[in-house]
Amino acid sequence: MSPLGLGTDLAISVRGPAAQTGIVSLKATHGRVPMTGIWPRAPRRFWHVGPMARSIRDLALAFSQLAGSDGLDAFAISNVPFDAGIGAAPDRKLRVGWMVGPGFGPIDTEVAATVRAAAAALKGEGHHVEEVRIPALERDFALDVFNKLHVMEMKPAFREAIVGRPEDEIYKMVRTMLSLPDTSIEDYVAAEQAAERLRDGYAAYFRDHDVLLTPVLPVPAHRHGIQELVVNGETVDLTYLQGATVPLNVTGLPGLSMRFGTSREGLPINVQLVGSWQAETTILHAASVLEGVSPVRGLHASL
């Protein structure tokens, strides 16, 4: 066991593992944490680096040490300790919206109930909470947008990496990606425009709200090695695990994953707290509030 971990997140891989294990993790605003030393470098505009921890306090400490320019990653060039979040005014009541769709794909009823419970907990602490919708997510399914963009940007790096490697050494996801058809230039440009609409949609949302509360995974933590998902009786492929997380990679928004529930099988259910760009202190504060009233606080392994 480790008190802190470090992960990379192209679509889910900092927040998803936290949801599978019931810990906390943070994918900060794109460019807040340098990508230096991470492979592959492409598509760096979607890649994020973030900490994992057992508590929100530890997560905030880790982020404070990771954030900032290193002089090597051009996406992380600001040396100004700027934060657009609540910062030094943690007593201000938060404006919180919560949603389980539409725009994420199907969501399991236990997961949806956990998001509602987290929303009710924040309301019980005196914050302003309401159910919301983000029209941009309904117009442009972020997972489709992401796939059309990043497949073309990842293929060259993967082809270079597997030169001379036997088939049984090539990871399944790499084989799958290389087998997908190329995105036409027309579809690529359309996807770029859709990504801009998604960013605009979130910007409009954060004019009136501080935090967005959503699922992380569409299902509770599940067994290793599954080939497909069954969500409320509907069978979908495994890419739908990323339905609620990948919008933040396309837009560069910060997202925090934390446990707030337990499935009927006794497995973790995490929720995701989303903030505006550069507003990590806001979601760390909201997560700290939730942690203080969480029904599952303390359910993690001892070091």
N, C-alpha and C positions, 0 to 999 in steps of 0.2 A: 504494500500500500504506500501511496505517496500523498503528502499534504497538498501538492499542487501538480497540475499537468498542463501541457501545452499541445494544442492541436491546430490543424488547418481546416478551413471550412470553405468549400467551393459551392456547396448547396445545402449541407446539413451537418457536416462531419465534426463540428464542435458541439452543436446543440443536440443533435440526435443521440450520440453516445451518452450524453448526460441524461437524456430522457430514458434511455434503456437501463441505466444503472441508478437513477435517483439522486445524482449529484447536481451541482450547479455549474454553468459555463456561460461565457460571454463572447459573442461575436461582435466586436466593436465596429464603429463606423469604418468604412473602407479607407485605408491609409492611416488610421490611428496607430496601428502596430506594424512596423516594417516587415516586409516579406523576405528580407535578406537571409540567404542560406536555405530557403525553401525550394524544393524541386517538385514539379516543373514550374518555370516562371510564367508559363502561359496557361490559361488566360488570367494574367495577374489582376486585371480590373475586376474579376469576380472572386479571386482568392482572398481569404481573410485568415489571420492568425489570432488565436484567442486562448485565454486561460480556462482551466477547469479546477474546481475546488470542492470542499465539503461544506463551506458556509459562504454566505454573501460577503462577510467581512474579509475572508481570505481571498475571495474573487476580486474584490475592490483593491486590495493590497497588490495582488498580482498584476492587475491592469495598470495600476499607477506606476509600476516598474517597467512594464512593457511598452507603454505608449510613448510616442515621440519620435522625432527624426533620428536616424542613424547616419545620415549623409550618404547613404548608398541606394536606398529605395526611393525613387522619384515620386511615388505615390504618397510617401510619408515625409514630406519636406518641411512641414511647419515645426518650428521650434517654440512657437508661442503656446503656453499651457492654456489654450482656450477651451472652454466647455460651455455649450449652449443649454445645458440642463439647469436644474434648480439650484445647483451649486451651494451657495452659502445661505439659502433660504429653504431649508428642509421642512419648515413648519407650514409652508404654503400648501393648501389642499390641492391635490392633483385632479386633473380632468382626465378621466379614464374611459375609454371605449373598449367594449369587448365584442368579439365575434368568433363564430365557428364556421363561417361561410355566409354566403356563397363566395367562391373564388379559390378555395383550397382543395376541392374534390371532396369525396365523402369523408365524414368524421364519425368515429365510433361514439355511441351514446354515453359510455363511461367517460370518455375523454371530454365530450361536450359538457357533461355534468361537472367535471372537475374545473373547467374554465368558468362555468357559471358560479361555482363555489368560491373560486378565487375572486371573481368580480364582487360577489356578495361580501366577502371578507374585507375587501378594500372599502366598500360602501359602509360597512360596519365600523370602520376606522375613521369615518367622517369625510371620505373623499367623494368627489362627484363622479358617479358611474352610470353609464348607459350602454345599451346594446347599439351597435353601429353596423353600417355597411360601407364598403369602399367601392364605388362604381367602377373604378379603373381595374380592379381585380376581377370584376364580372365581365368586363369587355375583353380583356387580354389575360388569358390563363398563363400565369408567370412561368409555370413549368414548361409549357410549349415554347414560350419566348426564349427561355434559357437554353433549351435543347437545340434550337435552331442556331443560336449564337455560339455556344461553347463547344459543340461537336467539331465545328470547322476550326476552332482555335486550338483544340487539344490534339487533333489527329496528327499534325506534324511532329509534335513532341513525343507522342506515343510510338509513331513509326520509327523515329530515330532511336528510341530506347529499346525496342525489341529486335533490332537488327541482329541476326545470328542466334536468336534465342529459340529453343524448341517450343512447340505449341503448348506442352504441358507446364511450361514455366510462365506463361502469359496469363495474367489475371483475367477472370471472366469479364469484368467491366471493360477492360481494354479491348478484348476481342469483340464485345458487343458494340462498343463505340466505333471501332474501325469497320464494322460490318454495316453501319448505318449509311444511308445515301447522303451524298453531299448536299448541303443547303444551297439552293440557287442564289445568285446575287440579288434577284428580286425579293426572294423570301428573307434573305439576310438583312437587306435594307428595311423591309417591313418589320422584322423583329426588332431592329434597332429603334425604329419609331415607336413600336409598342413598349419597349423598355422606357423610352422617354415619357410616354403616357402614364406608365406605372409610377415613375418618379413624381410626375405632376400630381397624380392622384393621392399619393402619400403626403406630398407637400400641402395639398388642400386639407387633408385630414388633420395634420398637425398645426394648422392655423388655429383650430378650436380645441385641440386635445394635447395632453402631455404624454400619454401612454396608450398603447394599443395592446390589449390582452388577447392572446390567441392560443390554439394548441401548438405543440411542437410536432408530435407525431399524430397521424390520424387514428392510431390504435394505441392501447397500452403497450408497455414493453413486451416483446414477443420472443419466441425461441430463436436460436441461431439457425441460419441456413434455410429459412423459408424461401419459397420460389414465387409466391404470390400472396396478396393480401385479400382477406375477406372482411369487408367493412359493412356492418349492418345488412349482411346477406348479399352484398355486391362484391364481385371479384374484380380486383384491379391489379395492375402490375406493380412491382416494387418501387418504381420511380415515384409513385404517389406518396411514399414516405416523406418526400420532400415538398409536398404541396403547400404547406404553411411556412416552410423555412426558406425556400429558394427565392421568394419575392424580395427578401432582404439582401440576397447576393446580387440580384439584378439591379437593385436600387442603391445598394451600399449602406443601408440603414443598420443601426445597431440592434441586436436582439439578445436577450438573456433567457436561458433555459433553467427552470427550477422545478423541483418536485412539489406537488400540492395535493396528490391523491394516490390511491391504491386501487388496483383492479380487483375484481372478484377472485382472481387467482393469486392475489397477494403481491402483484408486481407494480413497479412505479408508474405513475402518470405525471408527466411534467407539463407545465404551462410555459408560454413564451411571452415575455414582456418586450415590447418594441418601443423605441424612442425615436425622436427626430435625429437628424444628422448631428453629430458632435455632442449629443445630449446623454452621454453614458451615466452621468450622475443621477439623472432622473430615473432611469430604470433600475439602477443600483439601489436608489432610495426606495422605490416602490417594492422591489424585491425584498429589501430589509423589512419593510412593513409586513409583507406577506409571510416572511419567515417567522416573524414574531408571533403570528396567530395561526401558523400552519398546523393542520391536524397530523402531519407526518414529520414534524420537526424532530430531529435527533435520530431518525431512522436511517443511519448509515454506519458503516463499519468503523470500529475504533482503530486508531493508529497504534 
